[in-house]
Amino acid sequence: MNEIRGVTDSITFAMDRVSSEYKTMANAKLRARLGVSIEELGALIALSSLGEINQQQLADSLLRNRSSTKRLVDNCVQKALINRSNSSSNLKNVMLSLTEDGQLAVQTGNDIMRDIKDDLYQNITEHEMKIVRKVCEKMLIKMR
């Protein structure tokens, strides 16, 4: 690989590459086994954890905007992983919940993601992971 000093030796360049490659690998494995993307799995996991919530609450929990969350939910509804229903207390409020297939997808997806993580972290010590986590946390704080 041709290296460009100042770019390829940058920690942010390395972080971006790791993130990009991780998403590519995870999406390939999730699509092959479940037919979902990593973003869709994230929505399913959020619903599994939070229970029945509305679309804005899901968007907030995923740190996404409402329109991209709507597309995400639409895809999951089409795949019969998420149910939409009207709230009993406010008919204008549409509530989201997991279907049985959605619950199974969460279980399988968690297994797939655990296997990916175990494979990736195989040669990384806990101490090294703590350092990387701390550096990322410091950078995120500085960006806010």
Residue frames as qw, qx, qy, qz and C-alpha x, y, z in Angstrom:
[[0.000, 0.888, 0.459, 0.000, 0.00, 0.00, 0.00],
 [0.366, 0.476, -0.040, 0.799, 1.30, 3.48, -0.87],
 [0.402, -0.649, -0.484, 0.429, 1.54, 5.55, 2.26],
 [0.150, 0.746, 0.093, 0.642, 1.06, 9.29, 2.46],
 [0.411, -0.117, -0.539, 0.726, 2.86, 10.70, 5.49],
 [0.165, 0.007, 0.210, -0.964, 0.54, 12.75, 7.64],
 [0.704, -0.050, -0.223, -0.673, -2.48, 10.72, 6.53],
 [0.834, -0.019, -0.542, -0.101, -1.72, 7.03, 6.91],
 [0.469, 0.051, -0.658, 0.587, 0.20, 7.59, 10.15],
 [0.310, -0.333, 0.149, -0.878, -2.70, 9.56, 11.67],
 [0.138, 0.088, 0.900, -0.404, -4.65, 7.95, 14.51],
 [0.526, 0.405, 0.291, -0.689, -7.91, 9.33, 13.10],
 [0.530, 0.417, -0.576, -0.461, -7.13, 7.77, 9.71],
 [0.185, 0.133, -0.968, 0.103, -6.53, 4.41, 11.42],
 [0.306, 0.232, 0.696, -0.607, -9.76, 4.75, 13.44],
 [0.582, 0.440, -0.064, -0.681, -11.73, 5.54, 10.28],
 [0.449, 0.341, -0.777, -0.279, -10.23, 2.53, 8.46],
 [0.000, 0.005, 0.948, -0.318, -11.00, 0.19, 11.36],
 [0.432, 0.340, 0.463, -0.696, -14.58, 1.49, 11.56],
 [0.572, 0.455, -0.321, -0.602, -15.10, 1.17, 7.81],
 [0.371, 0.261, -0.883, -0.116, -13.65, -2.34, 7.60],
 [0.151, 0.076, 0.854, -0.491, -15.56, -3.44, 10.70],
 [0.548, 0.380, 0.250, -0.702, -18.88, -2.25, 9.23],
 [0.550, 0.419, -0.561, -0.455, -18.14, -3.93, 5.91],
 [0.234, 0.159, -0.954, 0.100, -17.29, -7.25, 7.58],
 [0.252, 0.186, 0.739, -0.596, -20.21, -7.12, 10.02],
 [0.578, 0.397, 0.008, -0.713, -22.70, -6.18, 7.30],
 [0.488, 0.326, -0.739, -0.332, -21.51, -9.04, 5.08],
 [0.142, 0.014, -0.958, 0.250, -21.92, -11.60, 7.88],
 [0.323, 0.290, 0.562, -0.704, -25.24, -10.20, 9.12],
 [0.573, 0.392, -0.215, -0.687, -26.71, -10.01, 5.60],
 [0.403, 0.245, -0.857, -0.206, -25.57, -13.54, 4.78],
 [0.154, -0.116, -0.933, 0.304, -27.09, -15.09, 7.92],
 [0.074, 0.507, 0.654, -0.557, -29.99, -12.75, 8.78],
 [0.250, 0.610, 0.540, 0.524, -30.59, -10.46, 5.82],
 [0.216, -0.949, -0.224, 0.054, -30.09, -7.34, 7.99],
 [0.416, 0.661, -0.259, 0.568, -27.52, -4.56, 8.20],
 [0.454, -0.089, -0.573, 0.677, -25.58, -3.58, 11.30],
 [0.178, -0.148, 0.113, -0.966, -27.79, -0.46, 11.59],
 [0.683, -0.259, -0.400, -0.554, -30.95, -2.57, 11.45],
 [0.693, -0.183, -0.644, 0.267, -29.55, -4.91, 14.09],
 [0.193, 0.072, -0.405, 0.891, -28.82, -1.88, 16.26],
 [0.462, -0.225, -0.089, -0.853, -32.48, -0.83, 16.03],
 [0.782, -0.217, -0.538, -0.227, -33.62, -4.35, 16.90],
 [0.560, -0.072, -0.607, 0.560, -31.28, -4.51, 19.88],
 [0.073, -0.160, 0.241, -0.955, -32.53, -1.11, 21.09],
 [0.654, -0.241, -0.243, -0.674, -36.15, -2.29, 20.89],
 [0.760, -0.137, -0.628, 0.095, -35.22, -5.52, 22.63],
 [0.400, -0.019, -0.527, 0.749, -33.67, -3.54, 25.46],
 [0.126, -0.023, 0.190, -0.973, -36.16, -0.67, 25.72],
 [0.276, 0.429, 0.822, -0.252, -39.40, -2.50, 24.89],
 [0.275, 0.711, 0.573, 0.299, -42.24, -0.79, 23.07],
 [0.219, -0.548, -0.037, 0.806, -41.23, 2.79, 22.16],
 [0.500, 0.813, 0.224, -0.197, -42.12, 5.35, 19.51],
 [0.761, 0.495, 0.072, 0.412, -39.96, 6.21, 16.52],
 [0.063, 0.885, -0.225, 0.403, -38.53, 9.41, 18.04],
 [0.677, -0.624, 0.373, -0.111, -37.44, 7.49, 21.14],
 [0.924, 0.096, 0.253, 0.271, -35.75, 4.93, 18.90],
 [0.497, 0.749, -0.041, 0.436, -34.01, 7.70, 16.93],
 [0.267, -0.861, 0.301, -0.310, -32.82, 9.28, 20.18],
 [0.834, -0.414, 0.364, 0.017, -31.49, 5.97, 21.52],
 [0.851, 0.251, 0.269, 0.375, -29.61, 5.32, 18.26],
 [0.251, -0.642, 0.145, 0.710, -28.31, 8.91, 18.05],
 [0.290, 0.221, 0.674, 0.642, -29.84, 9.20, 14.56],
 [0.268, 0.114, -0.017, -0.957, -32.14, 11.72, 12.96],
 [0.611, 0.237, 0.534, -0.534, -35.82, 10.96, 12.60],
 [0.693, 0.533, -0.196, -0.443, -35.86, 10.54, 8.80],
 [0.363, 0.443, -0.819, -0.041, -33.00, 8.01, 8.69],
 [0.272, -0.065, 0.861, -0.426, -34.65, 6.13, 11.57],
 [0.695, 0.349, 0.222, -0.588, -37.93, 6.06, 9.63],
 [0.631, 0.497, -0.529, -0.273, -36.17, 4.38, 6.66],
 [0.088, 0.323, -0.910, 0.245, -34.51, 1.93, 9.04],
 [0.470, 0.110, 0.676, -0.557, -37.85, 1.08, 10.66],
 [0.710, 0.439, -0.092, -0.543, -39.58, 0.80, 7.27],
 [0.470, 0.440, -0.757, -0.112, -36.97, -1.77, 6.18],
 [0.051, -0.139, 0.912, -0.382, -37.41, -3.77, 9.39],
 [0.608, 0.249, 0.405, -0.636, -41.22, -3.66, 9.12],
 [0.682, 0.470, -0.367, -0.424, -40.94, -4.91, 5.53],
 [0.399, 0.335, -0.849, 0.090, -38.74, -7.77, 6.77],
 [0.745, -0.454, -0.377, -0.311, -41.34, -8.57, 9.48],
 [0.573, 0.039, -0.561, 0.597, -38.86, -7.82, 12.29],
 [0.008, -0.116, -0.387, 0.914, -40.65, -4.78, 13.78],
 [0.017, -0.657, -0.745, -0.112, -44.36, -4.18, 14.41],
 [0.032, -0.171, 0.048, -0.984, -46.00, -0.76, 14.24],
 [0.234, -0.590, -0.772, -0.033, -49.12, -0.13, 16.30],
 [0.138, -0.699, -0.073, -0.698, -51.09, 2.85, 17.58],
 [0.112, 0.128, -0.687, 0.707, -50.64, 3.79, 21.20],
 [0.250, -0.553, -0.795, -0.009, -53.64, 2.99, 23.36],
 [0.227, -0.661, -0.373, 0.611, -53.37, 6.39, 25.08],
 [0.149, 0.707, -0.152, -0.675, -52.71, 8.49, 21.94],
 [0.804, 0.403, 0.436, 0.014, -53.83, 7.17, 18.55],
 [0.431, 0.884, -0.182, 0.002, -51.47, 9.57, 16.75],
 [0.246, -0.704, 0.666, -0.023, -48.48, 8.06, 18.53],
 [0.892, 0.260, -0.344, -0.137, -47.16, 5.05, 16.60],
 [0.600, -0.603, 0.519, -0.086, -45.40, 2.51, 18.80],
 [0.601, 0.494, -0.622, -0.094, -42.70, 0.09, 17.70],
 [0.720, -0.408, 0.525, -0.196, -42.04, -3.39, 19.04],
 [0.015, 0.397, -0.877, -0.268, -40.20, -6.53, 17.97],
 [0.866, 0.069, -0.244, -0.430, -41.91, -9.42, 16.21],
 [0.911, -0.288, 0.292, 0.035, -40.97, -12.99, 17.09],
 [0.811, 0.428, 0.049, 0.396, -38.66, -13.00, 14.06],
 [0.104, 0.859, -0.220, 0.451, -37.17, -9.73, 15.35],
 [0.653, -0.646, 0.349, -0.185, -36.48, -11.32, 18.73],
 [0.945, 0.016, 0.244, 0.220, -34.77, -14.28, 17.04],
 [0.569, 0.699, -0.045, 0.431, -32.76, -11.89, 14.86],
 [0.240, -0.863, 0.318, -0.311, -31.49, -10.12, 17.99],
 [0.834, -0.405, 0.374, 0.008, -30.30, -13.41, 19.48],
 [0.864, 0.287, 0.229, 0.345, -28.61, -14.57, 16.28],
 [0.323, 0.855, -0.068, 0.400, -27.22, -11.10, 15.57],
 [0.446, -0.809, 0.344, -0.166, -25.71, -10.88, 19.04],
 [0.895, -0.172, 0.367, 0.187, -24.03, -14.27, 18.46],
 [0.697, 0.576, 0.139, 0.403, -22.64, -13.11, 15.11],
 [0.056, 0.911, -0.178, 0.369, -21.34, -9.84, 16.58],
 [0.682, -0.638, 0.357, -0.033, -19.77, -11.69, 19.53],
 [0.898, 0.088, 0.297, 0.312, -17.94, -14.02, 17.13],
 [0.469, 0.766, 0.012, 0.439, -16.68, -11.04, 15.11],
 [0.275, -0.884, 0.259, -0.275, -15.51, -9.29, 18.29],
 [0.840, -0.409, 0.344, 0.088, -13.80, -12.43, 19.62],
 [0.822, 0.344, 0.210, 0.403, -11.98, -12.88, 16.31],
 [0.278, 0.845, -0.046, 0.455, -10.91, -9.23, 16.08],
 [0.373, -0.823, 0.302, -0.303, -9.79, -8.96, 19.72],
 [0.983, -0.055, -0.146, 0.100, -7.94, -12.27, 19.68],
 [0.734, 0.132, -0.184, 0.641, -4.45, -10.72, 19.71],
 [0.024, -0.654, 0.091, -0.751, -5.30, -7.57, 21.67],
 [0.357, -0.145, -0.744, 0.546, -4.73, -7.46, 25.41],
 [0.235, -0.799, -0.550, 0.056, -7.24, -6.01, 27.85],
 [0.375, -0.596, -0.026, 0.710, -4.70, -3.30, 28.68],
 [0.197, -0.001, 0.506, 0.840, -4.45, -2.30, 25.01],
 [0.096, -0.609, -0.699, -0.363, -8.25, -2.19, 24.76],
 [0.320, -0.776, -0.391, 0.378, -8.45, 0.11, 27.78],
 [0.309, -0.389, 0.204, 0.844, -5.94, 2.48, 26.20],
 [0.066, 0.251, 0.643, 0.721, -7.84, 2.61, 22.89],
 [0.217, -0.718, -0.656, -0.081, -11.15, 3.14, 24.74],
 [0.352, -0.693, -0.212, 0.592, -9.64, 5.95, 26.83],
 [0.235, -0.175, 0.380, 0.877, -8.18, 7.70, 23.75],
 [0.048, -0.446, -0.702, -0.554, -11.54, 7.48, 21.94],
 [0.296, -0.761, -0.551, 0.173, -13.40, 8.83, 24.98],
 [0.329, -0.555, -0.013, 0.764, -11.00, 11.78, 25.26],
 [0.131, 0.032, 0.530, 0.837, -11.38, 12.59, 21.57],
 [0.142, -0.600, -0.720, -0.320, -15.18, 12.41, 21.77],
 [0.318, -0.747, -0.388, 0.437, -15.24, 14.74, 24.77],
 [0.275, -0.376, 0.213, 0.859, -13.04, 17.22, 22.91],
 [0.051, 0.222, 0.668, 0.709, -15.39, 17.13, 19.89],
 [0.168, -0.683, -0.710, -0.038, -18.52, 17.96, 21.88]]
